[in-house]
Amino acid sequence: MTNRKRLQTGLWCSVLLVLSLTETASLGRPRGKLKLSRPRGAVFQFHGPLGRRIKAGAGKWLIDTPGGNPGLLDMFARRDSGKPINLVPWAGEFVGKYLISGVQALSMSDSARLKKTLSGVVARLIDLQAPDGYLGPWPKRERLKGHWDLWGHYHVMLGLILWSEHTGDPEAMRSARKAADLICETYLDTGLRVHQAGSHEMNMSVIHVMARLGRQTGDKRYLRMSREILKDFEKAGDYFRTGLQGVEFFRTLRPRWESLHAIQGLVELYRITGDKRLRKAFLHHWRAYADSTCGTPEASRRAKRPPGTRTPIRPLRPAALSPGAR
């Protein structure tokens, strides 16, 4: 198998693992269906080199991380201490990504120690949630309006949802919804837009989890919030219209890998509405990304022209997109 085939296989497996969801009460009956789904509560066992790799990942990384890196959660406890905060803009993502990988590892392992460790992390994370639903490391005056704060909330909320689905923990789902409610209170009918939070390809990724919650809970505010972010796409990567027009992902205005999370929001909106344009735009960008290469951190983590092609990269201006793609 070539490296490109491995990349394509890995990308499709990743999106199916994250997007294959339980069919719960939603905004009416789901109108857009996926061709593939994951059996609810499925657990897989692997042996040989792969099984040993999974076991090592759980034992040497996931189980040890909370104790070895207390800052994973301590940053949440210190956010309103009044002391100077010295964090990278994306610090809020760390515990969310940890939970996402931990729950996915539980689907490939029967480790009681791992489950106990993750349970402790979830319990403390919920305990550190602010009364208004905030789940980030920044002081009150800065919440959700800058840094990569919405990006961090996206990962934390998705981690809590996956944990709730895997274990049946209702508190984790309630915590995710409290955070979603705060996002709606911050950006719906307030004059503020998610686009104004900056770091667009990161912060707009919250569309994925908001639409997912809308589909799963039936809360129309979450769907409305998702639609507002979809409008804001036009001021950033414009993933919906460019996907419909067949623009290669590496030629969009925001071709960093983080945009793939925002693009997954198109799938959730398709599942709710049945609008086939959303499905078409998503599939175009996903396939285009699989056929391109993603730069290293030193290369700004941007998708690049596929190897062997000679077409010059000229990012399109918003005016070049026809209104008919709206």
KAVENBEL-V932448 format. One record per residue. N is the residue number from 1. RES is the residue in one small letter. PHI is phi in degrees with one decimal (* if undefined). D_LAST is the distance of its C-alpha to the last C-alpha in Angstrom with 1 decimal. Layout:
BEGIN
n:N res:RES phi:PHI d_last:D_LAST
n:N res:RES phi:PHI d_last:D_LAST
END
This chain:
BEGIN
n:1 res:m phi:* d_last:39.2
n:2 res:t phi:-73.7 d_last:37.6
n:3 res:n phi:-60.8 d_last:36.0
n:4 res:r phi:-65.8 d_last:32.6
n:5 res:k phi:-63.2 d_last:33.1
n:6 res:r phi:-62.4 d_last:34.3
n:7 res:l phi:-62.1 d_last:31.2
n:8 res:q phi:-63.1 d_last:28.9
n:9 res:t phi:-63.0 d_last:31.1
n:10 res:g phi:-63.3 d_last:31.2
n:11 res:l phi:-64.2 d_last:27.4
n:12 res:w phi:-66.9 d_last:27.0
n:13 res:c phi:-63.3 d_last:29.9
n:14 res:s phi:-63.7 d_last:28.6
n:15 res:v phi:-68.4 d_last:25.2
n:16 res:l phi:-67.1 d_last:27.1
n:17 res:l phi:-66.1 d_last:29.6
n:18 res:v phi:-83.2 d_last:27.1
n:19 res:l phi:-92.7 d_last:24.6
n:20 res:s phi:-76.2 d_last:27.3
n:21 res:l phi:-121.9 d_last:27.8
n:22 res:t phi:-75.1 d_last:30.1
n:23 res:e phi:-88.7 d_last:28.9
n:24 res:t phi:-107.6 d_last:29.8
n:25 res:a phi:-54.1 d_last:29.1
n:26 res:s phi:-141.3 d_last:25.4
n:27 res:l phi:-75.0 d_last:22.9
n:28 res:g phi:76.1 d_last:24.4
n:29 res:r phi:-75.7 d_last:24.9
n:30 res:p phi:-53.7 d_last:22.6
n:31 res:r phi:-98.3 d_last:20.3
n:32 res:g phi:-106.4 d_last:19.3
n:33 res:k phi:-104.5 d_last:22.4
n:34 res:l phi:-89.1 d_last:23.4
n:35 res:k phi:-74.5 d_last:25.8
n:36 res:l phi:-124.0 d_last:28.0
n:37 res:s phi:-146.1 d_last:29.3
n:38 res:r phi:-106.6 d_last:32.2
n:39 res:p phi:-57.2 d_last:35.2
n:40 res:r phi:-62.9 d_last:35.5
n:41 res:g phi:75.4 d_last:38.3
n:42 res:a phi:-66.2 d_last:38.9
n:43 res:v phi:-128.7 d_last:41.2
n:44 res:f phi:-115.6 d_last:41.9
n:45 res:q phi:-121.1 d_last:45.1
n:46 res:f phi:-123.9 d_last:45.6
n:47 res:h phi:-124.4 d_last:48.9
n:48 res:g phi:72.1 d_last:50.1
n:49 res:p phi:-57.1 d_last:48.6
n:50 res:l phi:-65.7 d_last:45.1
n:51 res:g phi:-61.6 d_last:46.8
n:52 res:r phi:-66.5 d_last:48.8
n:53 res:r phi:-65.1 d_last:45.8
n:54 res:i phi:-63.9 d_last:44.0
n:55 res:k phi:-63.8 d_last:47.2
n:56 res:a phi:-66.2 d_last:47.7
n:57 res:g phi:-61.9 d_last:44.2
n:58 res:a phi:-72.7 d_last:44.9
n:59 res:g phi:-75.2 d_last:48.4
n:60 res:k phi:-98.2 d_last:48.2
n:61 res:w phi:-128.7 d_last:44.8
n:62 res:l phi:-65.2 d_last:43.2
n:63 res:i phi:-75.1 d_last:46.5
n:64 res:d phi:-84.8 d_last:47.8
n:65 res:t phi:-59.3 d_last:44.8
n:66 res:p phi:-58.5 d_last:45.0
n:67 res:g phi:-74.7 d_last:48.7
n:68 res:g phi:-79.9 d_last:48.5
n:69 res:n phi:-134.0 d_last:45.6
n:70 res:p phi:-62.0 d_last:46.0
n:71 res:g phi:-62.3 d_last:43.6
n:72 res:l phi:-51.3 d_last:40.8
n:73 res:l phi:-116.5 d_last:41.3
n:74 res:d phi:-60.4 d_last:43.8
n:75 res:m phi:-61.4 d_last:41.0
n:76 res:f phi:-70.9 d_last:39.6
n:77 res:a phi:-72.0 d_last:43.1
n:78 res:r phi:-96.7 d_last:43.6
n:79 res:r phi:-60.8 d_last:40.4
n:80 res:d phi:-111.4 d_last:42.1
n:81 res:s phi:-76.0 d_last:45.5
n:82 res:g phi:87.9 d_last:45.3
n:83 res:k phi:-85.0 d_last:46.2
n:84 res:p phi:-57.7 d_last:44.2
n:85 res:i phi:-104.9 d_last:41.4
n:86 res:n phi:-116.4 d_last:41.2
n:87 res:l phi:-130.1 d_last:38.3
n:88 res:v phi:-71.2 d_last:35.6
n:89 res:p phi:-57.3 d_last:32.1
n:90 res:w phi:-100.3 d_last:31.2
n:91 res:a phi:-57.3 d_last:34.5
n:92 res:g phi:-65.0 d_last:33.0
n:93 res:e phi:-76.3 d_last:31.5
n:94 res:f phi:-58.6 d_last:34.9
n:95 res:v phi:-68.9 d_last:36.1
n:96 res:g phi:-66.5 d_last:32.8
n:97 res:k phi:-64.1 d_last:32.8
n:98 res:y phi:-61.2 d_last:36.4
n:99 res:l phi:-65.6 d_last:35.9
n:100 res:i phi:-59.1 d_last:33.1
n:101 res:s phi:-66.9 d_last:35.4
n:102 res:g phi:-65.2 d_last:38.4
n:103 res:v phi:-66.6 d_last:36.9
n:104 res:q phi:-63.9 d_last:35.8
n:105 res:a phi:-66.3 d_last:39.4
n:106 res:l phi:-62.8 d_last:40.8
n:107 res:s phi:-73.3 d_last:39.3
n:108 res:m phi:-119.0 d_last:41.4
n:109 res:s phi:-153.0 d_last:44.5
n:110 res:d phi:-108.0 d_last:46.9
n:111 res:s phi:-70.2 d_last:47.9
n:112 res:a phi:-67.2 d_last:49.2
n:113 res:r phi:-65.8 d_last:49.5
n:114 res:l phi:-64.1 d_last:45.8
n:115 res:k phi:-62.1 d_last:44.8
n:116 res:k phi:-64.9 d_last:47.3
n:117 res:t phi:-63.3 d_last:46.0
n:118 res:l phi:-63.9 d_last:42.3
n:119 res:s phi:-60.7 d_last:43.5
n:120 res:g phi:-65.3 d_last:45.2
n:121 res:v phi:-64.9 d_last:42.2
n:122 res:v phi:-62.0 d_last:40.0
n:123 res:a phi:-61.1 d_last:42.8
n:124 res:r phi:-71.4 d_last:43.2
n:125 res:l phi:-59.8 d_last:39.5
n:126 res:i phi:-64.0 d_last:39.2
n:127 res:d phi:-64.0 d_last:42.3
n:128 res:l phi:-89.6 d_last:40.8
n:129 res:q phi:-67.3 d_last:37.7
n:130 res:a phi:-68.1 d_last:37.8
n:131 res:p phi:-55.1 d_last:38.4
n:132 res:d phi:-83.9 d_last:35.0
n:133 res:g phi:103.7 d_last:33.4
n:134 res:y phi:-65.5 d_last:33.0
n:135 res:l phi:-129.7 d_last:33.4
n:136 res:g phi:-127.8 d_last:33.5
n:137 res:p phi:-100.2 d_last:36.2
n:138 res:w phi:-101.4 d_last:35.5
n:139 res:p phi:-64.2 d_last:37.4
n:140 res:k phi:-56.1 d_last:36.2
n:141 res:r phi:-68.0 d_last:35.1
n:142 res:e phi:-110.7 d_last:32.7
n:143 res:r phi:-61.8 d_last:31.2
n:144 res:l phi:67.0 d_last:27.5
n:145 res:k phi:-112.6 d_last:26.8
n:146 res:g phi:-173.1 d_last:27.5
n:147 res:h phi:50.5 d_last:29.1
n:148 res:w phi:-114.1 d_last:27.3
n:149 res:d phi:-68.3 d_last:28.1
n:150 res:l phi:-65.5 d_last:24.9
n:151 res:w phi:-60.7 d_last:25.1
n:152 res:g phi:-62.4 d_last:28.7
n:153 res:h phi:-62.4 d_last:28.0
n:154 res:y phi:-54.7 d_last:25.5
n:155 res:h phi:-69.8 d_last:28.3
n:156 res:v phi:-64.2 d_last:31.0
n:157 res:m phi:-63.9 d_last:29.1
n:158 res:l phi:-64.9 d_last:28.2
n:159 res:g phi:-61.1 d_last:31.9
n:160 res:l phi:-65.6 d_last:33.2
n:161 res:i phi:-63.9 d_last:31.0
n:162 res:l phi:-62.2 d_last:32.3
n:163 res:w phi:-63.2 d_last:35.8
n:164 res:s phi:-62.1 d_last:35.6
n:165 res:e phi:-66.2 d_last:34.5
n:166 res:h phi:-75.6 d_last:37.2
n:167 res:t phi:-109.8 d_last:40.0
n:168 res:g phi:82.0 d_last:39.1
n:169 res:d phi:-71.5 d_last:39.5
n:170 res:p phi:-72.9 d_last:38.1
n:171 res:e phi:-65.5 d_last:38.6
n:172 res:a phi:-65.3 d_last:36.1
n:173 res:m phi:-66.4 d_last:33.3
n:174 res:r phi:-61.9 d_last:34.4
n:175 res:s phi:-64.1 d_last:34.3
n:176 res:a phi:-62.7 d_last:30.7
n:177 res:r phi:-70.0 d_last:29.7
n:178 res:k phi:-61.2 d_last:31.5
n:179 res:a phi:-65.5 d_last:29.6
n:180 res:a phi:-63.9 d_last:26.3
n:181 res:d phi:-62.1 d_last:27.6
n:182 res:l phi:-64.8 d_last:28.4
n:183 res:i phi:-62.1 d_last:24.9
n:184 res:c phi:-64.6 d_last:23.6
n:185 res:e phi:-65.2 d_last:26.5
n:186 res:t phi:-80.5 d_last:25.7
n:187 res:y phi:-118.9 d_last:22.0
n:188 res:l phi:-98.1 d_last:21.3
n:189 res:d phi:59.4 d_last:22.4
n:190 res:t phi:-118.7 d_last:24.3
n:191 res:g phi:89.3 d_last:22.4
n:192 res:l phi:-96.4 d_last:21.9
n:193 res:r phi:-129.1 d_last:18.8
n:194 res:v phi:-58.2 d_last:18.9
n:195 res:h phi:-55.3 d_last:17.7
n:196 res:q phi:-71.9 d_last:21.1
n:197 res:a phi:-73.5 d_last:23.0
n:198 res:g phi:75.3 d_last:22.6
n:199 res:s phi:42.8 d_last:23.0
n:200 res:h phi:-59.5 d_last:19.3
n:201 res:e phi:-64.9 d_last:19.4
n:202 res:m phi:-87.1 d_last:22.3
n:203 res:n phi:-67.2 d_last:21.6
n:204 res:m phi:-73.6 d_last:18.0
n:205 res:s phi:-63.7 d_last:19.6
n:206 res:v phi:-62.7 d_last:20.7
n:207 res:i phi:-56.4 d_last:17.5
n:208 res:h phi:-62.7 d_last:19.3
n:209 res:v phi:-74.5 d_last:22.4
n:210 res:m phi:-66.9 d_last:20.9
n:211 res:a phi:-68.2 d_last:18.9
n:212 res:r phi:-63.0 d_last:22.0
n:213 res:l phi:-63.9 d_last:24.2
n:214 res:g phi:-61.3 d_last:22.1
n:215 res:r phi:-66.8 d_last:22.5
n:216 res:q phi:-81.4 d_last:26.1
n:217 res:t phi:-103.1 d_last:27.3
n:218 res:g phi:82.9 d_last:25.3
n:219 res:d phi:-76.2 d_last:24.8
n:220 res:k phi:-69.4 d_last:21.8
n:221 res:r phi:-63.6 d_last:21.8
n:222 res:y phi:-65.8 d_last:20.9
n:223 res:l phi:-65.7 d_last:17.9
n:224 res:r phi:-63.1 d_last:16.8
n:225 res:m phi:-60.5 d_last:17.6
n:226 res:s phi:-63.4 d_last:15.4
n:227 res:r phi:-66.0 d_last:12.3
n:228 res:e phi:-66.3 d_last:13.3
n:229 res:i phi:-67.4 d_last:13.7
n:230 res:l phi:-58.8 d_last:10.3
n:231 res:k phi:-64.1 d_last:9.1
n:232 res:d phi:-67.6 d_last:11.9
n:233 res:f phi:-51.3 d_last:10.9
n:234 res:e phi:-63.0 d_last:9.2
n:235 res:k phi:-96.1 d_last:12.8
n:236 res:a phi:-132.0 d_last:14.4
n:237 res:g phi:-77.6 d_last:13.9
n:238 res:d phi:54.2 d_last:10.1
n:239 res:y phi:-66.2 d_last:11.0
n:240 res:f phi:-69.5 d_last:8.0
n:241 res:r phi:-68.5 d_last:6.2
n:242 res:t phi:-67.0 d_last:9.8
n:243 res:g phi:-64.3 d_last:11.0
n:244 res:l phi:-67.8 d_last:9.1
n:245 res:q phi:-89.7 d_last:10.4
n:246 res:g phi:76.6 d_last:13.8
n:247 res:v phi:-72.4 d_last:14.4
n:248 res:e phi:-63.6 d_last:17.6
n:249 res:f phi:-56.6 d_last:17.7
n:250 res:f phi:-69.3 d_last:20.5
n:251 res:r phi:-98.9 d_last:18.6
n:252 res:t phi:-71.5 d_last:15.9
n:253 res:l phi:-74.3 d_last:16.8
n:254 res:r phi:-133.5 d_last:18.2
n:255 res:p phi:-90.5 d_last:20.0
n:256 res:r phi:-72.6 d_last:22.6
n:257 res:w phi:-63.3 d_last:23.6
n:258 res:e phi:-60.0 d_last:22.9
n:259 res:s phi:-62.2 d_last:19.1
n:260 res:l phi:-60.8 d_last:20.0
n:261 res:h phi:-69.2 d_last:20.6
n:262 res:a phi:-63.1 d_last:17.2
n:263 res:i phi:-63.3 d_last:15.7
n:264 res:q phi:-63.9 d_last:18.1
n:265 res:g phi:-61.5 d_last:16.2
n:266 res:l phi:-62.1 d_last:13.6
n:267 res:v phi:-65.3 d_last:16.7
n:268 res:e phi:-63.9 d_last:17.9
n:269 res:l phi:-65.6 d_last:14.8
n:270 res:y phi:-62.8 d_last:15.0
n:271 res:r phi:-64.8 d_last:18.7
n:272 res:i phi:-77.5 d_last:18.2
n:273 res:t phi:-96.5 d_last:15.6
n:274 res:g phi:77.3 d_last:16.1
n:275 res:d phi:-69.6 d_last:12.4
n:276 res:k phi:-68.3 d_last:13.1
n:277 res:r phi:-64.6 d_last:9.8
n:278 res:l phi:-64.3 d_last:10.8
n:279 res:r phi:-62.3 d_last:14.2
n:280 res:k phi:-61.5 d_last:13.2
n:281 res:a phi:-64.0 d_last:11.5
n:282 res:f phi:-61.8 d_last:14.5
n:283 res:l phi:-61.5 d_last:17.1
n:284 res:h phi:-61.0 d_last:16.1
n:285 res:h phi:-68.0 d_last:16.5
n:286 res:w phi:-65.5 d_last:19.5
n:287 res:r phi:-67.9 d_last:21.2
n:288 res:a phi:-63.9 d_last:20.5
n:289 res:y phi:-67.7 d_last:22.0
n:290 res:a phi:-62.2 d_last:24.9
n:291 res:d phi:-90.5 d_last:25.6
n:292 res:s phi:-106.4 d_last:25.6
n:293 res:t phi:-119.9 d_last:28.1
n:294 res:c phi:-105.5 d_last:27.8
n:295 res:g phi:-66.3 d_last:29.9
n:296 res:t phi:-76.4 d_last:32.8
n:297 res:p phi:-53.1 d_last:33.0
n:298 res:e phi:-68.0 d_last:34.7
n:299 res:a phi:-101.7 d_last:31.8
n:300 res:s phi:66.6 d_last:29.3
n:301 res:r phi:56.1 d_last:28.1
n:302 res:r phi:-97.5 d_last:25.3
n:303 res:a phi:-67.7 d_last:24.3
n:304 res:k phi:-122.8 d_last:26.0
n:305 res:r phi:-58.6 d_last:26.1
n:306 res:p phi:-55.5 d_last:27.6
n:307 res:p phi:-57.2 d_last:31.4
n:308 res:g phi:92.7 d_last:32.7
n:309 res:t phi:-94.1 d_last:29.7
n:310 res:r phi:-117.3 d_last:30.2
n:311 res:t phi:-64.8 d_last:26.7
n:312 res:p phi:-66.2 d_last:26.5
n:313 res:i phi:-85.8 d_last:23.9
n:314 res:r phi:-129.3 d_last:21.8
n:315 res:p phi:-53.3 d_last:18.9
n:316 res:l phi:-77.5 d_last:15.9
n:317 res:r phi:-85.5 d_last:15.2
n:318 res:p phi:-52.3 d_last:11.8
n:319 res:a phi:-66.0 d_last:12.5
n:320 res:a phi:-77.9 d_last:12.8
n:321 res:l phi:-92.9 d_last:9.1
n:322 res:s phi:-75.0 d_last:7.9
n:323 res:p phi:-59.1 d_last:5.6
n:324 res:g phi:-64.5 d_last:5.5
n:325 res:a phi:-86.2 d_last:3.8
n:326 res:r phi:-66.7 d_last:0.0
END
